[in-house]
């Protein structure tokens, strides 16, 4: 099903989506097994090594869910040393298309039996303690390499509501990786006006600095610019990595340092980015790693852009395999509506990175 184009701001902004990703719920079979909850970290690491070539990257699917209360274990492994019931979890192992034979999956899981038997519990050390860390305690765990076939969603849900509905429909929990507060189905009136305002400002910034390419990073709640930069990769100093977006992120780091604000470790969480041009793959990934919420740009970069399907086709902002996604909007309105500098934003030459 082809997605309907999403325009806002009286048709001046067009949302850019990954049109290669199918819409709607598509089921995929997954092999699952039951492991002790204490073994979950070791089991997860083992799975990544034992099944490295599974091409269906289900990053939106939770690895674990609650195991059925009817799961039977030997009596000696049903309780821990304190006599408390051992908690078990059902774990996703791999997809059915990757391995269609249950026996083959179970054979690959057999080393996990010994890993469970050799399990050692690291006792917690009291907070602020200066004593040496206590020695690990041997705690053999029970694991049987037995798998069951379940179903989950093959593709990432586009909304939190879809994530909830598909989890219920498939019986396997999904993760909603988008920022639910920042990926609305429509821009608010305030956001529309703010977007047009900062697009005009980024065009003006490029013109004032004598540059073809510029980027602004904005705190939308405070309605203020926290990072601004122009492209320096082709200046007299020849700095090929100093793209406008990369440098703008560095400016945000300086801004946070001056305020002694480390946020949560991500430089741009919740921020909006305004650019004269569609960012290249390096810049698009830098924005993703910085956890931006929204990108709005004026001009596409057909040969090197990493956002539009019609450019490189990477659609980095909306990739299921990555651990973050952000909105992307392209200005499609009249250039004169961006002020005197609007016409200054021109297409880049073929092969030029932005």
C-alpha positions in Angstrom: 0.0 0.0 0.0 1.5 3.3 -1.0 1.7 5.9 1.7 -0.3 9.1 1.3 2.0 12.2 1.1 1.9 14.2 4.3 2.0 18.0 3.8 1.7 20.6 6.5 2.2 24.4 7.0 -0.3 25.1 4.2 1.5 22.7 1.9 4.9 24.3 2.4 6.4 21.2 4.2 6.5 17.6 3.0 7.3 14.8 5.3 10.0 12.5 4.0 9.4 8.8 4.9 11.1 5.6 4.0 8.8 4.5 1.2 10.6 1.2 0.8 9.2 0.0 4.1 5.8 -1.7 3.7 2.9 -0.3 5.7 0.7 -2.4 7.9 1.2 -5.6 9.9 3.3 -8.3 8.3 3.9 -11.5 10.3 7.2 -13.4 10.6 7.8 -16.6 12.5 10.4 -16.5 15.3 12.0 -19.4 17.2 11.8 -18.9 21.0 13.2 -20.7 24.0 12.8 -20.4 27.8 15.7 -19.4 30.0 16.2 -18.5 33.6 15.9 -14.7 34.1 19.3 -14.6 35.7 20.8 -16.1 32.5 19.2 -13.5 30.2 22.3 -11.4 29.7 24.6 -14.3 29.0 21.9 -16.0 26.8 21.5 -12.8 24.8 25.2 -12.5 24.1 25.3 -16.2 23.2 22.5 -15.8 20.7 24.2 -12.9 18.9 27.3 -15.0 18.4 25.5 -18.3 17.5 23.1 -16.7 15.0 25.1 -13.8 13.4 23.7 -14.0 9.9 20.0 -13.7 10.5 19.2 -11.1 7.9 15.8 -10.1 9.4 17.0 -7.4 11.8 14.1 -7.2 14.2 15.4 -4.3 16.3 11.8 -3.3 17.1 11.0 -6.7 18.7 11.7 -7.3 22.4 14.2 -10.1 23.0 12.4 -11.4 26.1 8.8 -11.8 27.3 7.3 -13.5 30.4 7.4 -17.3 30.2 4.3 -19.3 30.7 3.6 -20.3 34.3 3.1 -23.9 33.1 6.8 -24.2 32.1 8.1 -27.3 33.9 11.6 -27.5 35.4 13.2 -30.1 37.7 12.2 -29.6 41.3 15.8 -28.9 42.4 16.0 -25.9 39.9 12.5 -24.5 40.6 13.7 -22.5 43.6 16.9 -20.6 44.4 19.1 -20.8 47.4 16.7 -18.6 49.4 13.8 -20.9 48.5 12.2 -18.4 46.2 10.7 -19.5 42.9 13.1 -19.1 39.9 11.8 -16.7 37.3 11.9 -17.8 33.7 11.6 -15.7 30.5 10.8 -16.7 27.0 13.5 -15.5 24.6 13.5 -14.8 20.9 16.3 -16.9 19.3 16.1 -16.2 15.5 13.6 -15.9 12.7 12.0 -18.9 11.0 13.2 -17.8 7.5 16.8 -17.9 8.8 16.4 -21.5 10.1 13.2 -23.4 9.3 14.1 -26.6 11.2 13.5 -26.6 14.9 16.0 -29.4 15.5 18.8 -27.3 13.9 17.9 -24.4 16.1 18.0 -26.6 19.2 21.4 -28.1 18.2 22.9 -24.6 18.0 21.5 -23.8 21.5 23.1 -26.8 23.2 26.2 -24.9 24.4 23.9 -22.7 26.5 23.2 -25.7 28.7 26.8 -25.7 30.0 26.7 -21.9 30.2 23.7 -22.2 32.5 25.4 -24.8 34.7 28.5 -22.7 35.0 26.6 -19.5 35.9 28.0 -17.4 38.7 26.1 -14.7 40.5 28.0 -11.5 41.3 26.8 -10.3 44.7 25.9 -6.6 44.9 28.4 -4.4 46.7 27.0 -1.8 49.1 27.0 1.7 47.6 30.1 3.8 48.3 31.8 0.8 49.8 35.6 0.8 49.8 35.8 -2.9 50.5 37.0 -5.3 47.7 34.2 -6.6 45.5 32.8 -9.8 46.8 33.7 -13.0 44.9 31.1 -14.4 42.5 29.0 -17.2 43.9 28.4 -20.4 41.9 24.7 -20.7 41.0 24.0 -23.6 38.5 20.9 -22.8 36.5 18.7 -25.1 34.5 18.3 -24.8 30.8 16.8 -27.2 28.2 17.4 -26.4 24.5 13.8 -26.7 23.5 12.2 -24.2 21.0 8.7 -23.1 20.1 7.6 -21.2 17.1 5.9 -17.8 17.7 4.8 -14.9 15.5 5.8 -11.2 15.6 5.7 -8.1 13.4 8.3 -8.1 10.6 8.5 -4.4 10.2 8.7 -1.5 12.6 5.4 0.1 13.6 5.1 3.7 12.6 3.2 4.9 15.6 3.0 3.9 19.3 -0.7 2.9 18.7 0.4 0.5 16.0 3.1 -0.9 18.3 0.5 -1.6 20.9 -2.0 -3.2 18.5 0.6 -5.4 16.7 2.0 -6.6 20.1 -1.5 -7.7 21.0 -2.2 -9.2 17.6 1.0 -11.2 17.4 1.3 -12.1 21.1 4.9 -10.9 21.2 5.9 -7.5 22.7 7.3 -4.8 20.4 9.4 -1.7 21.3 8.3 1.7 20.2 11.7 3.4 19.3 10.4 6.7 18.2 10.1 9.7 20.5 6.3 9.5 21.1 6.1 13.1 22.2 8.0 14.3 19.2 6.7 12.3 16.2 3.1 13.5 15.8 0.9 12.7 12.9 0.6 16.4 12.3 2.7 19.4 13.3 1.1 21.7 15.8 0.3 25.3 14.6 3.2 26.5 16.8 5.6 24.0 15.3 4.6 24.9 11.7 5.3 28.6 12.3 8.5 27.8 14.2 9.7 25.7 11.3 9.1 28.3 8.7 10.7 30.9 10.9 14.0 28.9 11.3 14.1 27.9 7.7 14.2 31.6 6.8 16.9 32.1 9.5 19.1 29.3 8.2 18.9 30.7 4.7 19.8 34.1 6.0 22.7 32.6 8.0 24.2 31.0 5.0 23.9 34.2 3.0 25.4 36.3 5.8 28.4 33.9 6.1 28.9 33.7 2.4 28.3 30.0 2.4 26.1 27.8 0.2 25.3 25.5 3.1 24.3 26.2 6.7 22.7 24.3 9.6 20.9 25.6 12.8 20.1 23.4 15.8 17.2 24.7 17.8 15.7 24.0 21.2 12.0 24.1 20.3 10.8 24.5 23.8 13.0 27.5 24.6 12.6 28.7 20.9 16.3 29.4 20.7 19.3 28.5 18.6 21.8 26.3 20.4 24.2 25.5 17.5 24.9 27.2 14.2 27.4 26.4 11.5 28.2 26.7 7.8 30.1 24.3 5.6 33.9 24.5 5.9 35.0 21.4 3.9 35.9 23.4 0.8 37.4 26.5 2.3 41.0 27.6 2.1 41.9 25.3 5.1 40.5 22.3 3.3 38.7 20.6 6.2 36.7 17.7 4.6 35.0 16.6 7.7 33.7 20.0 8.8 30.2 19.7 7.2 27.7 22.3 8.5 25.6 19.7 10.4 28.7 18.0 12.0 30.1 21.4 13.1 26.6 22.5 14.4 26.5 19.4 16.6 30.0 20.3 17.9 28.6 23.8 18.7 25.8 22.2 20.8 28.5 20.3 22.7 30.3 23.6 23.4 26.9 25.2 24.5 26.2 22.3 26.9 29.8 22.5 28.3 29.4 26.2 28.9 26.2 25.5 30.9 27.7 22.4 32.6 24.7 20.6 31.1 25.5 17.0 30.2 21.8 16.2 29.5 21.5 12.4 29.4 24.6 11.8 27.4 22.9 12.6 24.0 23.8 16.1 22.7 20.6 16.9 20.8 17.8 14.9 22.4 14.6 16.8 21.7 16.2 19.4 19.4 15.2 20.3 15.9 17.7 20.8 13.0 17.2 23.3 10.2 19.5 23.0 7.1 19.7 24.6 3.8 20.4 21.2 2.3 19.6 17.5 2.7 22.4 16.0 4.9 24.8 13.4 3.6 25.2 9.9 5.2 27.8 11.0 7.7 25.8 14.0 8.8 22.5 12.1 8.9 24.1 9.5 11.2 25.7 12.2 13.4 22.2 13.7 13.9 20.8 10.2 14.7 23.5 9.5 17.2 22.8 12.9 18.8 19.1 11.9 19.2 17.6 14.8 17.3 13.8 14.8 17.1 13.2 16.6 13.7 15.1 17.6 10.6 13.8 20.3 8.2 15.7 21.3 5.1 15.2 23.3 2.0 17.1 21.8 -0.9 17.6 18.1 -1.8 21.1 16.7 -2.5 20.2 14.0 -5.2 23.6 12.4 -5.5 24.8 12.4 -1.8 21.7 13.1 0.4 20.9 10.3 2.9 17.3 11.2 3.7 15.1 11.0 0.6 14.4 7.7 -1.2 15.0 9.5 -4.5 18.5 10.6 -3.3 20.9 7.8 -2.2 17.9 5.8 -0.9 19.4 5.3 2.5 16.6 7.0 4.4 18.9 7.0 7.5 16.3 8.9 9.6 13.8 6.0 9.2 15.8 2.8 9.3 14.4 -0.2 11.2 17.9 -1.5 11.8 19.0 1.6 13.7 18.3 2.3 17.3 16.7 5.8 16.8 14.5 7.5 14.2 13.7 11.1 13.6 11.3 13.1 11.6 12.4 14.6 8.3 10.6 17.4 6.4 11.4 19.1 3.2 10.4 22.7 2.3 8.4 22.7 -0.9 6.9 26.2 -0.7 7.8 29.3 -2.5 11.4 30.5 -1.9 10.3 34.1 -1.6 8.3 33.1 1.4 11.7 32.5 3.2 12.7 36.1 2.9 15.4 37.8 0.9 17.8 34.9 1.4 15.4 32.2 0.2 16.6 32.4 -3.4 20.2 32.1 -2.2 19.7 28.4 -1.4 20.7 26.6 -4.6 21.2 22.9 -5.6 24.7 21.5 -4.9 26.8 20.1 -7.7 26.6 16.4 -8.3 28.9 14.4 -6.0 29.2 17.2 -3.4 28.6 16.1 0.1 26.5 18.3 2.3 
